[in-house]
Amino acid sequence: MGFKIVIFAFWWSIAGGQALQAKGSNEPQQENDASATERRIIAYLKENLRPGEPLIFSRLYNEVFTKPEEREALGRLNGVFFRVPLFLVKYREGHGELPTLDEIAGQFDLYGAEEADVVLSVMESDPRVPRFIRRDPGSGEVLELDVEKIRSDPRFNKPVEQNLSWEGEIAPDVGGPSFAGPELSLSQMKDKAVLLYVWFTNCPPCVRMTPGLVEIQKAYSSRGFTVLGANADRVLDLSYDDQARVEYVEKHAINFPNFHLSEEDLTRLGNVNIFPTLFLIGPDRVVAKYYVNYQPRHLLEADIDRVLASGASRSD
């Protein structure tokens, strides 16, 4: 039986689907409608999951969820499904522990722990997906992760192999249309140290981290340094529009430049899968520090001071 009739293969086939009208839109009615659609689909999946039996998504697509907004929601789940294993690997590498269901939900803009639980349950129920996690039967929280099983699966191992240690490497020249319109790129930041900040709108740890980044930009922008934001809304199929991003920037008083990340640049950066991810890059374009998830301001400032001092000593 080919992969096309099972859930993960179906999700592959609709990977290019249009973005769901996601939570966080500046149009409340659209937000409510989209949330209701996604919740309805998740409720159906939860009710119909059977251990050891793959869901036949071709039937769901053709017979059950036939409205455009429903198919858009299924398309969004495609990206979530194939990014979860890599996220678990990177999170454990960065934190020494596994994420909670709430943290998984926050990373993938899911409506909560229940939706994260269903996504994991879909993988667990399908006999064609390797058993790479062990979960608490009561809470559903992830207890153990088998990285080797993820690496050995052709659907997941390619991005895992791209999980690079960036420190000491030359940073790729990434860039794209800025929020203001003109093109913006790392190569334009000549002779500056840069904190490249990869984020998406309303990502919980990004929201928590933003005030510190704003203060860092205030304190260091006159010293040959800038924060440079790479917004991943579009590559993650999130439907925050430009107006929503403008409102987000205004609400958080963001004072550093931002551009729209492309699929190509996401690949150049090693398939970033934890948000935020940050690269501290010296004036010589060498990555001095590589961070995943929330970082406290004092830690970043200590590293920035070292990079700026190192750059100054080389110029003397």
C-alpha positions as CSV (number, residue, x, y, z in Angstrom):
1,M,0.0,0.0,0.0
2,G,1.5,3.3,-1.0
3,F,2.1,6.2,1.3
4,K,-0.5,8.3,-0.6
5,I,-3.4,6.7,1.3
6,V,-2.0,7.3,4.8
7,I,-2.0,10.5,6.8
8,F,1.6,11.5,6.4
9,A,1.7,10.9,2.7
10,F,-1.4,12.9,2.2
11,W,0.1,15.7,4.1
12,W,3.1,15.5,1.8
13,S,0.8,15.8,-1.2
14,I,-0.8,19.1,0.1
15,A,2.4,20.7,1.4
16,G,1.9,23.6,-1.0
17,G,-1.6,24.3,0.3
18,Q,-2.6,27.9,1.1
19,A,-2.1,29.1,4.6
20,L,-4.8,28.7,7.1
21,Q,-6.4,32.0,8.2
22,A,-4.5,31.8,11.4
23,K,-4.9,32.9,15.0
24,G,-3.6,36.4,15.5
25,S,-5.2,37.9,12.4
26,N,-6.3,41.4,12.7
27,E,-9.8,40.3,11.5
28,P,-11.5,38.7,14.5
29,Q,-14.2,37.0,12.5
30,Q,-11.6,35.3,10.3
31,E,-9.7,34.3,13.4
32,N,-12.7,32.8,15.0
33,D,-13.7,30.9,11.9
34,A,-10.2,29.5,11.3
35,S,-9.9,28.4,15.0
36,A,-13.3,26.7,14.8
37,T,-12.3,24.9,11.6
38,E,-9.0,23.7,13.1
39,R,-10.6,22.6,16.3
40,R,-13.3,20.7,14.4
41,I,-10.7,18.8,12.4
42,I,-8.6,18.0,15.5
43,A,-11.7,16.7,17.3
44,Y,-12.5,14.5,14.4
45,L,-8.9,13.1,14.2
46,K,-8.9,12.5,18.0
47,E,-12.2,10.6,17.8
48,N,-11.2,8.5,14.8
49,L,-7.6,7.5,15.8
50,R,-7.1,3.8,16.3
51,P,-3.8,2.3,17.5
52,G,-2.0,0.6,14.7
53,E,-4.3,1.9,12.0
54,P,-3.3,4.8,9.6
55,L,-5.9,7.4,8.9
56,I,-7.0,7.4,5.3
57,F,-6.6,11.1,4.6
58,S,-7.5,10.8,0.9
59,R,-11.0,9.9,2.1
60,L,-11.1,12.7,4.6
61,Y,-10.0,15.2,2.0
62,N,-12.5,14.0,-0.7
63,E,-15.4,13.0,1.5
64,V,-15.3,14.6,5.0
65,F,-13.4,18.0,4.9
66,T,-14.2,19.4,1.5
67,K,-14.5,23.1,2.2
68,P,-11.6,25.3,1.1
69,E,-10.9,26.5,4.7
70,E,-10.9,22.8,5.9
71,R,-8.4,21.9,3.2
72,E,-6.3,24.9,4.1
73,A,-6.2,23.7,7.7
74,L,-5.1,20.3,6.6
75,G,-2.4,21.9,4.5
76,R,-1.1,23.8,7.6
77,L,-0.9,20.5,9.5
78,N,1.4,19.1,6.9
79,G,4.1,21.5,7.9
80,V,3.6,20.8,11.6
81,F,3.7,17.0,11.2
82,F,7.1,16.9,9.5
83,R,8.7,19.6,11.7
84,V,7.8,18.1,15.1
85,P,10.5,15.3,15.2
86,L,13.3,17.8,14.4
87,F,11.9,20.3,16.9
88,L,12.1,17.6,19.6
89,V,15.7,16.8,18.7
90,K,16.8,20.4,18.7
91,Y,15.0,21.3,21.9
92,R,16.6,18.5,23.8
93,E,20.0,19.4,22.4
94,G,19.5,23.0,23.4
95,H,17.9,22.5,26.8
96,G,18.9,19.1,28.0
97,E,15.3,18.2,28.4
98,L,12.2,17.6,26.3
99,P,9.5,20.2,25.6
100,T,6.1,20.1,27.2
101,L,2.9,19.8,25.1
102,D,2.3,23.5,25.7
103,E,5.8,24.4,24.4
104,I,5.2,22.2,21.3
105,A,1.9,24.0,20.8
106,G,3.6,27.4,21.1
107,Q,6.2,26.6,18.6
108,F,3.8,25.5,15.9
109,D,1.0,28.1,16.6
110,L,-1.4,25.3,17.7
111,Y,-4.3,26.3,19.9
112,G,-3.1,24.4,22.9
113,A,-1.7,21.2,24.4
114,E,-4.7,19.2,23.2
115,E,-3.9,19.9,19.5
116,A,-0.2,19.0,20.2
117,D,-1.3,15.8,21.8
118,V,-3.4,14.8,18.7
119,V,-0.5,15.5,16.3
120,L,1.7,13.2,18.3
121,S,-1.0,10.6,18.6
122,V,-1.4,10.6,14.8
123,M,2.3,9.6,14.5
124,E,2.0,7.0,17.2
125,S,-1.1,5.4,15.8
126,D,0.4,4.9,12.3
127,P,2.4,1.6,11.9
128,R,4.5,3.1,9.2
129,V,6.0,5.8,11.5
130,P,8.8,4.6,13.8
131,R,8.1,4.8,17.5
132,F,10.6,7.6,18.3
133,I,8.9,8.9,21.4
134,R,7.6,7.5,24.7
135,R,4.9,9.4,26.4
136,D,3.2,9.5,29.8
137,P,0.0,7.6,29.4
138,G,-1.9,10.0,31.7
139,S,-0.6,13.4,30.8
140,G,0.6,12.7,27.3
141,E,3.8,14.5,27.9
142,V,6.9,13.3,26.1
143,L,9.2,11.3,28.3
144,E,11.8,9.8,26.0
145,L,13.1,10.5,22.5
146,D,14.9,8.0,20.2
147,V,17.0,10.3,18.0
148,E,18.4,7.4,16.0
149,K,15.0,6.3,14.9
150,I,14.4,9.8,13.6
151,R,17.7,9.8,11.8
152,S,17.0,6.5,10.2
153,D,13.7,7.6,8.8
154,P,14.0,9.1,5.3
155,R,11.1,11.5,6.0
156,F,12.8,13.0,8.9
157,N,16.6,12.4,8.8
158,K,17.5,15.0,6.1
159,P,16.6,18.0,8.3
160,V,18.2,16.3,11.3
161,E,21.5,16.0,9.5
162,Q,21.3,19.7,8.8
163,N,21.2,20.5,12.5
164,L,24.6,22.2,12.4
165,S,26.8,23.7,15.0
166,W,27.2,27.1,13.5
167,E,29.9,28.6,15.8
168,G,33.0,29.3,13.8
169,E,31.2,29.0,10.5
170,I,30.7,31.8,8.0
171,A,27.2,33.0,8.1
172,P,25.2,32.7,4.8
173,D,24.1,35.9,3.3
174,V,20.3,35.9,3.9
175,G,17.8,38.6,3.2
176,G,14.5,39.5,1.6
177,P,11.9,42.2,1.4
178,S,11.9,44.3,4.6
179,F,8.7,45.1,6.5
180,A,9.0,48.6,5.0
181,G,9.3,47.2,1.4
182,P,13.0,47.6,0.3
183,E,15.3,44.6,0.2
184,L,17.3,44.0,3.3
185,S,20.2,41.5,3.7
186,L,23.0,40.5,6.0
187,S,25.6,41.7,3.4
188,Q,24.3,45.2,3.8
189,M,25.4,45.3,7.4
190,K,29.0,45.8,6.5
191,D,31.5,46.2,9.3
192,K,28.8,45.6,11.9
193,A,28.2,42.8,14.4
194,V,24.7,41.4,13.9
195,L,22.3,39.4,16.0
196,L,20.3,37.6,13.4
197,Y,16.9,36.9,15.1
198,V,14.7,34.3,13.4
199,W,11.1,34.5,14.7
200,F,7.4,34.4,13.9
201,T,4.6,36.7,14.9
202,N,3.2,35.9,18.4
203,C,5.6,33.1,19.0
204,P,5.4,32.9,22.8
205,P,9.1,32.9,23.6
206,C,9.6,35.5,20.9
207,V,7.1,37.8,22.6
208,R,8.9,37.2,25.9
209,M,12.3,38.0,24.4
210,T,11.3,41.1,22.4
211,P,11.6,43.7,25.2
212,G,15.2,42.6,25.8
213,L,16.1,42.8,22.1
214,V,14.6,46.3,21.9
215,E,16.7,47.4,24.8
216,I,19.8,45.8,23.3
217,Q,19.2,47.6,20.0
218,K,19.0,50.9,22.0
219,A,22.2,50.2,23.9
220,Y,24.4,48.9,21.1
221,S,23.2,50.4,17.8
222,S,25.7,53.2,18.1
223,R,28.6,50.8,18.6
224,G,28.6,49.0,15.2
225,F,25.9,46.5,16.1
226,T,22.3,45.8,15.1
227,V,19.7,43.2,15.7
228,L,18.3,42.0,12.3
229,G,15.0,40.2,12.4
230,A,14.1,37.4,10.0
231,N,10.4,36.8,10.1
232,A,9.3,33.3,9.3
233,D,5.5,33.8,9.0
234,R,5.4,33.1,5.3
235,V,7.5,30.0,5.3
236,L,5.5,28.5,8.2
237,D,2.3,29.1,6.3
238,L,1.0,31.5,9.0
239,S,-1.6,33.9,7.7
240,Y,-0.6,37.0,9.6
241,D,-0.8,39.8,7.0
242,D,1.3,42.9,6.7
243,Q,-1.2,44.9,8.9
244,A,-0.9,42.3,11.7
245,R,2.9,42.5,11.6
246,V,2.7,46.3,11.6
247,E,0.5,46.2,14.7
248,Y,2.8,43.7,16.3
249,V,5.9,45.9,15.7
250,E,4.0,48.9,17.1
251,K,2.7,47.1,20.1
252,H,6.2,45.9,21.1
253,A,8.0,49.1,20.0
254,I,10.3,47.1,17.8
255,N,13.2,49.3,16.8
256,F,15.3,47.0,14.7
257,P,15.0,46.1,11.0
258,N,13.1,43.0,9.9
259,F,12.8,41.1,6.6
260,H,10.6,38.2,5.3
261,L,12.5,34.9,5.5
262,S,12.4,32.7,2.3
263,E,12.4,28.9,2.0
264,E,15.8,29.1,0.5
265,D,17.2,31.1,3.4
266,L,15.6,28.8,5.9
267,T,17.5,26.0,4.3
268,R,20.7,28.0,4.3
269,L,20.3,28.5,8.0
270,G,20.0,24.7,8.6
271,N,16.2,24.4,8.6
272,V,15.6,26.4,11.7
273,N,12.8,24.6,13.6
274,I,12.9,26.2,17.1
275,F,11.7,29.8,17.4
276,P,13.4,32.0,18.1
277,T,16.8,31.0,16.8
278,L,19.6,33.5,17.0
279,F,23.0,33.8,15.4
280,L,25.5,36.3,16.8
281,I,27.7,37.2,13.9
282,G,30.9,39.3,14.1
283,P,32.0,42.0,11.6
284,D,34.0,39.3,9.9
285,R,30.8,37.4,9.2
286,V,31.8,34.5,11.4
287,V,29.1,33.1,13.7
288,A,30.3,33.7,17.2
289,K,27.3,32.2,19.1
290,Y,24.3,30.2,18.1
291,Y,21.2,30.2,20.3
292,V,17.9,28.4,20.3
293,N,14.7,29.5,22.1
294,Y,14.4,32.3,24.6
295,Q,17.7,33.9,25.8
296,P,17.9,36.4,28.7
297,R,19.2,39.8,27.9
298,H,22.2,39.7,30.2
299,L,23.5,36.6,28.5
300,L,23.2,38.1,25.0
301,E,24.8,41.4,26.2
302,A,27.8,39.6,27.6
303,D,28.4,37.8,24.3
304,I,27.8,40.9,22.3
305,D,30.4,42.8,24.4
306,R,32.9,40.0,23.7
307,V,32.3,40.1,19.9
308,L,32.5,43.9,19.8
309,A,35.7,43.9,21.9
310,S,37.2,41.2,19.6
311,G,36.4,43.2,16.5
312,A,37.9,46.4,18.0
313,S,41.1,44.6,18.8
314,R,41.5,43.2,15.3
315,S,41.1,46.7,13.8
316,D,43.8,48.3,16.0
